[in-house]
Amino acid sequence: MTPTMTNATPGDLSFVLPYRYLADIREMLQALDKIAPGIASRDTLLYGTEMKFYSSRLQLSKSLETRIRNLFTIGDGAGVTRGLVQASASGVIVAREIIKREEKKQ
């Protein structure tokens, strides 16, 4: 079997998609195979795109607050982390800032 997209990197979608999604995809391929025989063959390749949001960065304070007061960003979608550990740490940074602000109110 030769991939049609030569610049794609082969991988296992079961590492990135929940089982339920994969089961639904298989079910869909079986249904399509009835209309277009050969779709659900061993030679069928599925391409999954990988989204990386760290290339577009938000303007954030040191406490990961946006220009909108009390609106914080955490995780990979904020554009400042590139992995689970860093994304988790960003949640800790924001939590500490929120706690600090709440303590000042009292």
N, C-alpha and C positions, 0 to 999 in steps of 0.2 A: 504494500500500500504506500503510495506517495502522496504527501500532503499537497494541496493546491496552493496553499499560502506558504511559500518557502521561507518567509521571514518570521513565521510564528514559532514560538518555543513550545515543544511538546510538554504536556503535563497531565496530571490526573485530576479531573474535575471533582472527584470525591474528596479532595483535600480542601476545596474552597466552597463547595455547595452542600447544603444540608441533604440528608438522605431523601427526605420528602421531595425536594426539587428534582433530584436525579430520578426517582421513581416516576414522577410525573413526566419528565422528559422521555424516559423509556416508553411509557404508555403512549405518549404522543407519537413517537417514532413508529410504534406498532400500528397505530391507527392510520398514519400516513402511508405505511407500507401497503395497506389494503387499496389505497387510491393510486399510489405510485410504487409498484413493486420494486424492491431493491433498496429502499430508503433505510430499512432496519437491518442492514447487512453488517457483517463483521468489518467491512471496509469503510463504513461510514465514520467520518471524523466530525467531531463537534468542536467548534472554536469558542472559547470563552475569553472575553476581554478582561484585562486587568486595569483597574482605574487607580491612578496615583494622584492624590489631591495635593501633595506637598509642593507642587510646582507653582500653585497659585496661593500666595500667602495673604492673610488678613493683616491689617495693622492692629497690633495688640500691645497692651501694657505688659509689664513684667509679670503681672498676675493673670495674664491671658484674658483681660477684659477688652472688649471691642470699644469703638467710639461711643456706642450706646451704653450709658451707665447701667451697671448690674447685668449686662449681657456678656457672658463668658463663653469661650469656645474651648472644648477639650477633644482629645482624640485625633485621629489622622485627618479628619475632615477640616481641621483648623489650619492645616498647612505648615505646622511647626514640628510635628513628630513623624517618625518613619517606622513605627513598629509598636507592638503591643506594650512593651515595658514603658517606652516613652509616652505612649498614649495614656497608660494607666497613671503615670507620674503626673501628667498634666491635670488629671482629675484631682489628685491630691493637692496640687498647687492651688487650684480654684477652690477646693473645699476649705483649705486653710485661710484663704482670703475672705471667703464668706463668713467663716467663724469669727475671724478678726473683726469684721465689720459689725457683726451681730453683737459681739462683746462690747464694742464701743457705744452701741445704742443703750446698753443697760447701765 
